[in-house]
């Protein structure tokens, strides 16, 4: 099975969302994509297609910079950036 990277349509998109707790896994492991993100990648609406993901975590900025330079040379799109943060309860 060959993988094809999906490209966004706009330049910058900033979305805040929540991670949901999944009782059956006993972990905070469910991320629901908001409409704004789906509109950037409309092919994600194709129910008959299969999609996967690749997650890479660089522990230092230097490692990330090195990898980003390789991505630019390979003409890959910039990666999505994801930060986890804890929300204070009111």
ABEGO torsion letter per residue (X at the ends): XBBBBBBBABABBBBBBBBBBBAAAGBBABBBBBAAAAAABAAAABAABBBBBBBBBBABAAAAAAAAAAAAAAGBBBBBBBBBBBBBBX
